[in-house]
Amino acid sequence: MSNQMTQISPEQIERLKELGAYLQQVRQKERISLETVAKKTLIPVRLLAALEIGNTKQLPEPVYIQGFIRRYADAIGIDGAELANAFPAQTDLRAPKPSWRGTVQAQLRPLHLYCLYTVLVVGAVSGLSYLLNRSSTPQIPGLVATAQKREPVITPVLPNGPVNIAAQPTVSPTAGNKTAQLPTVVSPKSVRIGLTMTSQSWVRIVVDGKTDFEGVLSEGTQRAWEADKQLVLRAGNAGGVMVSLNEGLPKPLGEPGAVEEVTFGSNAQAANLAASSESASLTASRPNPF
């Protein structure tokens, strides 16, 4: 085993120490003695001890070390094949490839550089000349004359007498013609209210006969509803509800603590109500402030 150190690379030694320490840790955790492992694996105790500490001076060649690792691991309940594959048994003894930098620098001498530059210049000039010759190639006269002869000449034949060209009548716009106007699209009539809560209140909203909302709105809440025909608002604290009709100015629904119910309807006056925000068709259980 005197030449063993020359056959194992530093990477193999480092990996052997890691695997040996792992085997020793598992063996001690399982409370298995080296003698027991030696009986199961038929490997001497001194080699098992050297394997645990990574002492390559006491171990044979790497291929045998790999076999020791597999048998040791199987003996203590570990997957020996997987653990043995973690140790590279073969070392790459091939000589390292020479660096391309040193090779190129050694070969690129002044003479070589001069030849390389000459070849590049000649190639560039040749390519440029070829392109210029293709773009300035003259046309063959014979082919041009033949092409011109093949074109038929059409001579217009005029009659002997004078030709009267009928003047096309010009269309002048009449005073009665007017630009057609598109009919004005009238948006469907609807009623819209906006609520701003100045204090908490119970509120119920009925839109076109269906209850859309019923619950307590806290102070600072802002909500809006829109109906096609009729919208009914009922509040338990009318003084805490500010109502704006059709984007108009908000007004209090009633007195603080009072229960009020107001019905907002859409009729022929809805357009004026939306524009002025001062009047509406209202049917209420009390005089409507809107």
N, C-alpha and C positions, 0 to 999 in steps of 0.2 A: 504493500500500500504506500510505498515511498513516492510514487509518481501520481498519487491520487489528487493532490492539490492542483496539478497542472491539467487535470481532466475535468475539473468542476469550475464553472464560471462563477463570478461573484453573485450574479443573479440567482444561480442555483443554490449557493450557500445561504443567501438571505431567505429564499423561499423555504429551504429545509429547516432553518431555525424557527420560522413561523409555524410550519406544520408540526414540528416536534414539540414546540411549546403548547400547541393546541391539543395534541395527543396526550401529553402529560397532564394538562388541566382536566380533560375528560376522564382520564384514568383515575386521578386522585378524587374527582367528584364522585365517581362510581365506587371508590374504595377498592380498587383492584391493584394488586401488587405486581411488580415487574416479573416476579417468579411465575405468577399465574399466567401472565401474558406470554412468557417464554415457553410454558408448557403447551399453550394453545397454538402458538405460531411456530414452535421448534426453532426459534431464534435465540441465540445466547443473550443472557442478561446484559453483558457488557455492550453488545451492539444495540440493544434496545435503549440503554442509558445514553449511549453516544447519539442515537437517533433523536432523543428528546432534547438534547442540548445543541444539536447541530454540529457535532464534532466530526468533521469529515476525515480527520486523520485515522480514526478508528473504523471507518466505514468503507465498504467496497465501492465499485463503480456505480455511477448514477442509475443505471438500469436495475441493479440489484437494490439500490436504495428505494427505488420506486416500488419494487415488490415488497420490501420490508414495511413501507408505509401502508400498503393495501392490507397486508396480513395483520398488522398491528391494529388498524382501524376496525377491521372485521371482528377482531378478538374482543374489543371493548364496546361493540354495538354501534359502530359508525359505518356509513357507506364507504367501504374501502376503495372501490373502483373510482368513485368521484374524487376522493381525497388524493389518491395516487396520481390522477390526471392533472392535479394542480401542481405537481412537481415535474418540471421538464427534464426528461431523462436524456435527451440528446442536446448536445452543444453545437452551435454553428461555428465550425472551424474554418470556414471559407474566409479568404483574405478580403478585407474591406475594399469596396470599389473606389478607385481613385476619384478625387473630387474633380468635377468638370471645370471648376474655376482654375485650378492649377494647370490642367491640361490645356485649356484654351489660352491662358496667359503664356504658357511655354511655347505653343505653336504659332501664336500671332506675332511673328517677328515683323520688322519693317518691310522686308521684301514681300511677305505674304499680304500685309495690309495694302501695299501698293498695287499688287495684282488684283486684290479684291475690289478696290476702288475703281480700277480700270475697267473691270468687267461690268460693274454697276453702271458706270458712265456710258459705256458703249451700248449696253442694253437699253438704257433710258433714251439715248439719242435715236436708236433704231426704232423703238416703239413710237416715239414722237413723229419721226419721218413717215412711218407707215400710216399713222392717223391723218397727217396732213395730205399725203398723196391720195388717200381715199376721198377726203372731203373736196379736193380740187381737181378731180378727174373730169376732163372736158367731155362734152357730149359728141357723139359721132354725127357729122353733118348729114351723111346719107340717111341715117335713121330719122333724123329730125325732118328732112325734106319729105321722106315717104309718109311720115305721120301727117304733115301738113297737106299733102296731096289727097289723103283719104278723107279729109274733112269736107263735106259737101257745102257748096256755096249756094245760098238761097237768095234769089233776086226777086223782089216783089214786083208783080205785074200790075200796072195802073191802067185803068180804062182811058179811052180817048177823050171822052167828055169830062166836064168838071164833076168832081165828087162833092156831093153835099153831105156834110156831117151834121146829123140831127143833134141839136143841142139838148142835153139832158135837162129836164126841168129841175129847177132848184126848189127845194122845200124850204119855205120861209116860215118861221114860227108865227102863228097867229096870236093875236092879242088874247083870244079866248082860252088858249092852252095854258094850263096851270100845272104846276108840279103836284102829283098826287101825294096826299098826306096819309100816313099810316094812322089807323084809328088808335086813339089813346086807350091804353089798357088801364082799366080801373081796378085797383086792388080790392079784393073782397072786404066787405065791412066786417070789422071785428072790434072787440073791446079788450083793452089791456090795462091791468092795474099793477102797480109796484108797491110793495110794503117795505117800510123801514121801521124796525122795532126800537123805540126809545126806552121801553121797559118790557119785561117779560109778560107774555099774555098767551092764553089759549086762543087758537085761531082755527076756523074751518073754512075751506074754499070749495065751492060747488061750481064746476065748469060745465055748462050746457046740460044741467040736470044730473051730473055725476060728481060725487065727492072726490076731488083730486088730492086734497090734503086735509088732515085733521090732527092737531097736536099742539105742543107748546113751543113757541118761538122765543128764544132768549134775546136779551137786549143786544143791539148792534146787528141783528140778523137782517139781511136784505133779500127779498124774494120777489118774483114776478110771475104772473099768470096771464093767460090770454084765452079768450073764448070767442066762438063764432057768433053766438046769439046772446047768451046771458051768463053772467058771472055773479055769484052770491058770496058775500064776505060776512062772516060772523065772528066777533071777537069778544072775549070775556073781560078784557081790560081795554076799552076803546081809547082811553087817553094815552096808552102806550103804543098805539099803532098809527103811523103816518102813512097815508094812502095818496098815491099819485095816479091819476086817470089819464090814460093815453099819453104818457110821457109829459103830463102837466106838472104843476107845482104840487109838492106833497102837502097834505092837510091832515090834521088829527081826525080820527074816525069819530071820536066822541069825548066824553068826560072820563077822567081816570077812575077806574073801578067799575064803570058802567058796561053792561052787556048790550052790544049794538049789532044789528044785522042790516046790511045794505045790499041791494040788488042793482047791478050794473047791466044795462041792456044795450044792444046794438040795433039802431033803426036808421031811418033816413037822415037824422041829424048827427050821425056818428062822424061824418067827415068834418063838419064844423066843430064838433067837440074835440077831435084830434088836433085841429089847427089852433083853436083858442085855448084849450085846456081849462075852460072856465064853465062850460055847460055840458050836460049829457042827458040822455034819456034814462032816468033812474026811477026804479020802483023800489021803495024802501019801507021798512016798518017804522021809520022815523023821518023827519025832514033831513034831506041829504045835503051836507055842506059842500058838495062838489058841484 
